[in-house]
Amino acid sequence: MSRWTTMVRETRWGATLNTVEYLREAAFFEGPTVRAQHTRFWLLLILASAIATAGIVADSTATVIGAMIVAPLMRPIQGTMIATVLGDRTNLARSIAIMIAGAIGAMGVGFLLGLIVVQEVTAETNAQVAGRVSPGLVDLFAALAVGAVGSIAIVRSDISDTLPGVAIAISLVPPLCAAGLALESGAPGQALGAVLLFVTNVAAILATGSIVMAIYGFSRLRMLEAEDKEAERRRRVKAYITTAALVLLVTGPLTYSTAKAINDRSRIGQIQDYVEQVTAESKWSIVSVTSRENDLIHVIVKGTPPLPDIDQVYANMEDAGIDASKVIVEFIPSYTFDANGERDSF
């Protein structure tokens, strides 16, 4: 019997492994039911994208989590990983094409639904978008861990029930929908950041999946059946190098994003302290301090006149080496009224 169809087997760790045939059925788009597989994939993808977009616009974490469970994008990504390990070039090309098309489709759904939303949906107006447009190294580390769990779950039949948790933990469709919304709202930089988060997750799944498959021995099956073992060895090395290069490729932007986030937090903390110092004895208080595009820091302060000594704030920033031209302090007069017409400060 061919090694490709050998039934479930035991490893030296006592783990029950799924067969190669099972992995192919779970991840590849092939066989007599391929049309139904494509129909299911695109139907679930469109619905998941619509649910995720609605959850992002409504700032509903529960709705976004529901979309993660429904989303089918994990299949072509794992198909890419399995095809790479098994040396199946046909399914490799097919899985990559479906993955890219699915990503574009999810972004398209986000963009189209963004057209009917009155307000702009950007990081400045929506917490769901803000959490997905500035990925850092922490996101890469998390994605590597989740990718490993997802690969182990598909390989080992005894822990495959963890796949729903993996679907929730690995964010695939929501960042693409956030990218579509940000693009429609005129924030291409934020859209690019959300796409970077998606690519980071894909790279992590491919990298950890290849390692997991090698550990459990699946990568040796192709080598055993190959007629030209040296050519197959070179192919495997090339595939692993490509995967490693993809991870390194996303590491650069993630490192930059992480460093920028740390610098922004430091600047925000200093600026907030300076504003609080000059408003401490006044009727003004800080409402928010946010980071915007082009390194701008926007401070909103509400209260009643007279204005505090704002010149002192900018002088302190200059003394600390902070570019004051990148800081906007907005004072908004605010009054409250009761039924008798009396008013008080904010």
FENNOR-V786906 format. One record per helix or strand. SS is the DSSP state (hx for helix, st for strand). FROM is the first residue (numbers start at 1). LEN is the number of residues. If there is no record, write none. Layout:
SS/FROM/LEN, SS/FROM/LEN
This chain:
hx/3/3, st/9/2, st/16/2, hx/20/8, hx/34/24, hx/61/10, hx/73/14, hx/89/26, hx/127/4, hx/137/19, st/156/1, hx/157/13, hx/173/12, hx/188/28, hx/219/7, hx/229/51, st/284/8, hx/293/3, st/297/7, hx/310/10, hx/324/3, st/327/7, st/335/3, st/343/3
